[in-house]
Amino acid sequence: ANLGYFGHMWELYAMWAWIGVFLYASFDQSLGPANNNEAGFLAGLTTFAVVGLGALGALFGGIFADKMGRTTVTMLAMGISGICSLTIGFLFGGNIVLLVVVALIWGVSVIADSAQFSSCIIELSEPDYLGTMLTTQTCIGFLLTLLTIHMIPPLVDLLTWQYAFAPLAIGPFLGVWAMARLRRHPDASRLAGGNR
């Protein structure tokens, strides 16, 4: 559960921190320098939608996790968000509608699994250590975000926006592997009332 969360955090805050800058640069290239204001407005609006729609991802992620299972929902959400982080760069400077659609899917999927990791820790930890376990998970997760948020600008300089988000996929794919292992563990029967 912790490795799943760390994989989730590897991607989440770096995506939120840089998606607006990425979108602006992409729209600016697609629309041309003469439409700078339009690119800025469109990037701001799209960024708001990407982050805002995450609320629906979190809400429905929780609803589906209670019914389908925590590991199922986390693996599905991380699989989708990992694919988005790998592919969105290839849409840079291209078709605006397609780019917006992928960004919105990423915005929903990148957060849909978030609450499930804390829920797993709550359901799996010994009661006497619950606060320590949640604190440790959260602190390490946020510490990881410092690395990934700061690694994006050098990656843009080195690889361009086309490939800068791709290393974020390492986190979700590690998370899918970790949650698949948790799913097979006997203790997973304690998750979501038996819904692994």
N, C-alpha and C positions, 0 to 999 in steps of 0.2 A: 504493500500500500504506500509506503514511503517512497520507494523508487518510482512508482507511478506518479506520485505527486511531484517529485523532483523533475521528472520528464515533462510534466504539465507546466511547471513553473519555468523551465528552461525556455519554453516557447512563448508563454502568455504575455508577460510584461514587455518583452522585446517587440513583440508584434504590436501591442497597444501603443508603445512609445514611438514606433517608427512608421506605422501604416499611413498616417497622415502625410508625412514627408514623402514617402514612396508614392502615394497617390498624386500628390501635387506634382512631383517630378514627372510622373507618367503622363498625367493630363496635360502638363505644359508641353511635353514633347509631342503628344498626339494632336493638340489643338494649335500649336505653334506660338511663337513669342507675341504675336499680335493679340492673342486672347489670354493674356496673363491673368487678368482679373477673373475671367470665366473659369480658368483652371483652378485658381485659388478657392473660388466659391464652391465649385463642384467637389474639390478635394475635402473641404471642410464639411460639406453636407454628407458626403459619403463616409468620412471618418466618424461623424456623429452616428450615422446609421449602423456602421460596423460595430462600434462599441455599444451603442444602445440596444441593438438587437441581441447582444449577448445576454441581456436580461431574460429574453425568451428562451435562449439556450439553457441558461441555468435553471429556469423554472421547469421546462419540459424535461431536462436532464434528470432532475430530481423525481419528477412524476414517473418517468419511464424506468428509472433505476429501482424504485420501489416495486415496480411490476415485473420488469424484465431481468433485473439483477444489476448490482453495482459494477461488477467486473465487465458485464456485457456492455453497459452504457459507456463506461470509461474507455474500453477498447475501441468501440465504434467512434466515439467523439475524437479520440486521439488519432485514430486512423485517418479520419476525414481531415482534421486540422493539419496533420503531418503532410498529407497529399497537397493540401492548399499551400503550405509553406514551400513545398518543393516546386510547385507549378506556377504560382502567381507571378514570379519574376519573368517568366516567358511571355507574359501578357503585357509587360512594361512597354509603354509607348505605342501600343496597338489598339485593338478594338476596345473602346471605353465601356460599352455595355457588358461585354464578357468579363472584363476586369472587375467591374462593380459587382457582378453576380458572384464571382469567385471570392472577392473580398467579403461580401455579406455572408457567404457560406462559412468562410473562415471565422468571421466574427461570432457566429452562432456556435460553431463546433469547438472553438478554442476555449470556451468557458463552460460548455455543457457538462463537463466532467468534474469541475472544480470542487463542488461541495461533497462529492462522493468520496474523495480521499479522506477528508476529516471524518465523514460518517464511518468509513472503514476502520479508522483508528479508534473511534468511539466504541464500535461494536466488537473489535478484536482485542483491545488492550485490557490488562488487569485494571480493575477500578482504582486501586491505590496509585497507579502510575499514569492515569488518564491525562491529567493536566500536563505532566512532564512530556508525555508522548506527543500531545498536540502542539505544545510549545516548541519542542525539538523539530517536529515536522515543518511547522510554519517558519521557524528561524532559518533552517537550512534552505528551504524553498525560496525565501526572499533573498537570501545571500546569493543564490544562483542567479537571480534576476540581475544583480549588479554586474555580473560577468556578461550575460547575453545582451543586456541593454547597451553596454559600452563596446561590445564587439561589432555591432552593426556598422557604425561609420567606417572603421578600418576595412571591413569587408566590402562596403560600397566602393571605397577607393581602390581596393585590390581587384575586386571581381565585377564591379558595377551592380546596379540594382537588379539586374537580371538573375544574379546568383546569390545576392546578399542574404536573402531570407532562407535559402536552402539549408544551411547548417542548423537552423532551428528545428528541422524535422528530426534531428537526432533525439531530441527529448521525447516527442510523442511516440516514436518507434520504440525507444527504451521503455516507455510507459506501457505500451501495448504488451511487450514481452513480460514485464513485471506483473501486470494484472492477469495475464494468461497463467502465469505461475501461481499467483494467489488463487485463481479460480479452481485450480487442481488441488489445492491444499485442503485437507479435511476441515480446518477451522473456517473455511469460506462458507460453510453451512450456517454460520452465525450472522452472515451479512443479510441485511434487508429481510429479516424473517425467513431465511432459507433461500432467498433469491440471490444466487451468487452473482 
